[in-house]
Amino acid sequence: MTIAIDMGKNNSDVGKVRNRGFSLVEVLMVTLIIIVLAAIGIPSLMSMVRGLRTGGDARDLNGLIIQAKMRAASNFSRTRVYADLSANTFRIETQPSGTTSWTTDCPSGCNQSLSKGVSFGFGSLSSPPGGTQATLGQAPLCKDNLTDTTDIANTACIIFNSRGIPITPGPGPTPTGEDAIYVTDGKSVTGVTVSLTGLTKIWRTEATGANWTQQ
């Protein structure tokens, strides 16, 4: 009888322990740990997201530049990548043989937009990736047609002739290996450079210094 009562008492005590829950101190400690982990992890996560955005935009630009080069060679016509630096959009335009004007492939212009928080530019950097441009800068300003000498403000154009060679805009075009387009999110800069043969490369560096690495 005594044993039964003691066992019941012990079982009751165990039940009470199981139903006790967490103390205020324990809850505060867990909350503090979560806050610390979030403070450490969120900046790293945001940095990774920004890197994915600029990297994705650079790959899109690179793909469009390669597409323009192949289209110029296959259609025996001049083709260009037109970047609107103000609107943060870019597209392909062609100049069919026998004409001087540039046209787009669709009525809407087929513009592609940069990701949210990303814009054309390279911040305060002044040194280009090694073995590319002599001076860091976006591709030359676009022109309305092949005979026009007037620049279109806030633009950048990479033009390929019918052999897929990058050339300068306007009348009397010549081959060039100075073309590039850069995008930035304020923390990092990613760019696509085009060599004299039309070979493209993607580069990246932190905005605080020109430590370019090929992607």
Secondary structure, DSSP 8 states (H G I E B T S, - for coil): -HHHHHHHHHHHHHHHHHT----HHHHHHHHHHHHHHHHHHHHHHHHHHHHHHHHHHHHHHHHHHHHHHHHHHHHTSEEEEEEETTTTEEEEEEE-TT--B-EESSTT---EE--TT-EE--TT-----TTS-SS------EESBTT---EETTEEEEEE-TTS-EE-SSSS--B-S-EEEEEE-SSEEEEEEE-TTS-EEEEEEETTS---EE-
